[in-house]
Amino acid sequence: MLKKIYALSVLLLITSCGSYNSIDTFYNAHKNDNQVTAVRVPKFMLSMISEISPEMKAMVGNAKDLRYMQFPSETASRTQFLNQQMNGITGNSFIEVFRKNDDLKRNVVSVREKKNLVKEILIYNNNSQTGSFLYFNGDFDPAKVREMAKNEQFTKFGDNIISQFGASTPGINSQN
């Protein structure tokens, strides 16, 4: 009986630690933080975003979930904290396609594969002032993902998402 309780306790501990390191948990934990821009694109809006450019259509056409978040990262401790959280997420069965570290600054492109398809793409950038991630879930061609990472098209994609939603979405006005 004691062995069963011990085994159950270990299983619960592993499960609780594993669930913390997910994009869902990170997104939900930080979407209400001050000065955060968070975009989770519903499926019906993915077709609108795919019209931005042919590259966007090639990428978004196969997406089932698309999220973008931009957040302040103005102190070294905050930057280190965010970098550690992203390392926890990407270290959990993601493959790094690209990484550039410059002190606390980070540029990372990670993917999760299943058979011959890329199922998830996570792009994390932090310049020690602002951090952001761009997350895709769907079925993607690995060659196209590699090409987009090499040409820094994911960074442009994140900027386009913000401009697409920022220009047409009512809400907070930055002018006082």
CORUR-V823133 format. One record per pair of residues at least 12 apart in sequence whose ideal C-beta (glycine too) atoms are under 10 Angstrom apart, sorted by sequence separation. I is the first residue (numbers start at 1). J is the second residue. If there is no record, write none. Layout:
I/J
I/J
//
This chain:
48/60
50/62
96/108
97/109
98/110
109/121
110/122
111/123
122/134
123/135
27/40
47/60
50/63
96/109
97/110
98/111
109/122
110/123
121/134
122/135
123/136
46/60
47/61
49/63
94/108
95/109
96/110
97/111
108/122
109/123
110/124
121/135
122/136
45/60
46/61
94/109
95/110
96/111
108/123
109/124
120/135
121/136
122/137
46/62
94/110
95/111
107/123
108/124
109/125
120/136
121/137
46/63
49/66
93/110
94/111
95/112
107/124
108/125
119/136
120/137
121/138
46/64
83/101
90/108
94/112
95/113
106/124
107/125
108/126
118/136
119/137
120/138
136/154
41/60
46/65
87/106
90/109
91/110
93/112
94/113
106/125
107/126
119/138
121/140
43/63
46/66
86/106
90/110
92/112
93/113
105/125
106/126
107/127
118/138
119/139
120/140
134/154
43/64
45/66
83/104
87/108
89/110
90/111
97/118
105/126
106/127
117/138
118/139
119/140
134/155
136/157
41/63
43/65
82/104
83/105
86/108
90/112
104/126
105/127
106/128
117/139
118/140
42/65
43/66
83/106
87/110
95/118
104/127
105/128
116/139
117/140
118/141
132/155
134/157
41/65
42/66
79/103
80/104
82/106
86/110
97/121
104/128
105/129
117/141
118/142
121/145
134/158
40/65
41/66
79/104
83/108
97/122
98/123
99/124
100/125
102/127
103/128
106/131
108/133
109/134
111/136
112/137
114/139
116/141
117/142
118/143
123/148
133/158
134/159
40/66
41/67
78/104
79/105
94/120
96/122
97/123
102/128
105/131
116/142
118/144
123/149
132/158
39/66
40/67
41/68
76/103
77/104
79/106
93/120
94/121
113/140
118/145
121/148
132/159
134/161
39/67
40/68
76/104
94/122
117/145
118/146
121/149
38/67
39/68
40/69
75/104
111/140
113/142
123/152
125/154
38/68
39/69
123/153
125/155
132/162
37/68
38/69
39/70
73/104
111/142
123/154
37/69
38/70
73/105
90/122
113/145
122/154
123/155
36/69
37/70
38/71
73/106
89/122
121/154
125/158
36/70
37/71
90/124
111/145
123/157
35/70
36/71
89/124
111/146
123/158
31/67
33/69
35/71
36/72
86/122
109/145
34/71
35/72
87/124
109/146
31/69
33/71
34/72
86/124
111/149
30/69
33/72
35/74
85/124
86/125
109/148
110/149
27/67
31/71
86/126
109/149
24/65
26/67
27/68
30/71
83/124
109/150
23/65
27/69
82/124
107/149
24/67
26/69
83/126
90/133
109/152
23/67
82/126
89/133
83/128
86/131
97/142
107/152
109/154
23/69
80/126
85/131
89/135
109/155
79/126
86/133
107/154
78/126
79/127
80/128
83/131
85/133
97/145
98/146
107/155
79/128
82/131
97/146
78/128
79/129
79/130
82/133
97/148
98/149
30/82
73/125
76/128
79/131
97/149
98/150
73/126
75/128
78/131
97/150
73/127
74/128
98/152
30/85
62/117
64/119
65/120
66/121
67/122
68/123
69/124
70/125
71/126
73/128
74/129
26/82
29/85
62/118
73/129
74/130
98/154
72/129
73/130
74/131
63/121
72/130
73/131
26/85
71/130
72/131
73/132
25/85
26/86
70/130
71/131
70/131
71/132
26/88
59/121
69/131
70/132
71/133
23/86
25/88
26/89
69/132
70/133
21/85
25/89
68/132
69/133
70/134
20/85
21/86
24/89
68/133
69/134
21/87
22/88
23/89
67/133
68/134
69/135
21/88
22/89
23/90
67/134
68/135
20/88
21/89
66/134
67/135
68/136
20/89
21/90
66/135
67/136
18/88
21/91
22/92
65/135
66/136
67/137
17/88
21/92
65/136
66/137
20/92
21/93
63/135
64/136
65/137
66/138
63/136
64/137
65/138
18/92
62/136
63/137
64/138
62/137
63/138
64/139
60/136
62/138
63/139
59/136
61/138
62/139
63/140
60/138
61/139
62/140
59/138
61/140
62/141
59/140
58/140
59/141
62/144
58/141
59/144
58/144
59/145
70/158
55/144
58/147
59/148
68/157
69/158
70/159
58/148
68/158
66/157
68/159
70/161
46/138
55/147
68/160
70/162
37/130
55/148
68/161
59/153
67/161
68/162
35/130
36/131
37/132
39/134
40/135
41/136
58/153
59/154
66/161
26/122
55/151
23/120
56/153
60/157
68/165
55/153
59/157
23/122
53/153
56/156
30/131
55/156
56/157
60/161
55/157
30/133
53/156
52/156
53/157
56/160
52/157
55/160
56/161
27/133
26/133
53/160
27/135
49/157
52/160
56/164
26/135
52/161
23/133
24/135
49/160
52/163
23/135
49/161
52/164
51/164
23/137
49/164
48/164
49/165
39/158
45/164
41/161
45/165
48/168
39/161
39/162
41/164
37/161
41/165
37/162
39/164
39/165
39/166
37/165
37/166
39/169
37/172
//
